[in-house]
């Protein structure tokens, strides 16, 4: 199914969830009722949990939760909460798109003055979120590149690990039934989401959040700095989607409660066009292979960025002050450091040497301690998604994936919790939507934050040199079991 110049709305058969619950069998219903009757008679033990029906993909919408519409749904300002989304990165724009499909009124604010103001990172890999983007009306990514082979090398070029469908299927095969990772430039995915939203004009650019307070009427009053002027805005719900240094999070729970946590290493990133590598014959540069090379200290990861370029990510342990200093020295210093540390097997030295300094950046790697539900329980009509809620290291490629899942889950939660007759204004959005959403989000993302932090350590140790046809670190999981 290809993207079309079309509007979308939620599938009424599954209420936009993409799945439909099977009817519980009579046997299961009777067993639950008997257990409930017994509990009510004796009042002993735990209250029986009502069984949940098994969910199957909705056939009407092919599991996306969306169906074609003649025009975008009209925002239901009378019955649904107006959502102020702070941050127009991947998570913020995705939430706006999901709200649009459900008729949820929203306003999307971004502190940058325009789309090109920042690079918004380099490339990302869609994993669990590959299905989630269909729930955002994106059924194909023209700029996306699918990898079908992953290799791990020593610095001499010896292969110590290989996986992916091409390990078992001939390389000339064109289609694969197994799930594959999709690699795409972050800005390309962001642009695809903006197109679903209706274009750049749907974003309130140049709005720097100053503060917010809850008014006597129950709305949230937000103040923004716009071109040196102060502007105010009212909303029923505020969502911080403004990244690892989130202003919403700082205003909500403070910086000292869960400060940035340095993970002991620095990352240097670069993008190299294939045209700069003419004359270099390597099967690793076939636009469908991801490879990494490590020595127990430094580690480089190289993946397709587009069909005619690759992205590389070099990381290594470094004292925090030294990492900040190196990052501040600029592109030339970062390139020199990267080249000095990677005189390894071909085509790594050639790729780094051919990368223009303007396409190189570097930064110390941080995350935060896991956010506890209790810290958000008193947040009222404010919540967080993506890196604002659960920042993590880039080593498991989960940041954008989790942000997309957060956005879709929150929009679905608003649509469900604020449906007609729900009386959400009386009970409050926290009880109607946010408590359940945050509990699910934090539980889902916790393992990703933990695994990403562990990866920052083991990818720069001898564990990465473990011989085995599996992702690095899986041997640790096996030992723990």
Secondary structure, 3 states (H helix, E strand, C coil): CCCCCCEEEECCCCCCCCEEECCCCHHHHHHHHHHHHHHHHHCCCCCCCCCCCCEEECCCCCCCCEEEECCCCCCCCCCCCCEEEECCCHHHHHHHHHHHHCCCCEEEECCCCCHHHCCCCCEEEECCHHHHHHHHCCCCCCCCEEECEEEEECCCCCEEEEECHHHCCCCCCCCCCCCCEEEEEHHHHHHHHHHHHCCHHHEECCCEEEEEEECCCCCEEEEEEECCEEEEEEECEEEECCCCCCHHHHHHHCCCCCCEEEEEEEEEEEEEEHHHHCCCCCHHHCCCEEEEEECCCCEEEEEEEECCEEEEEEEEECCHHHHHHHHHHCHHHHHHHHHHHCCCCCCHHHHHHHCCHHHEEEEEEEEECCCCHHHHHCCCCEEECCHHHHCCCHHHCCHHHHHHHHHHHHHHHHHHHCCCCCCHHHHCHHHHHHHHHHHHHHHHHHHHHHHHHHHHHHCCCHHHHCCCCCCCCHHHHHHHC
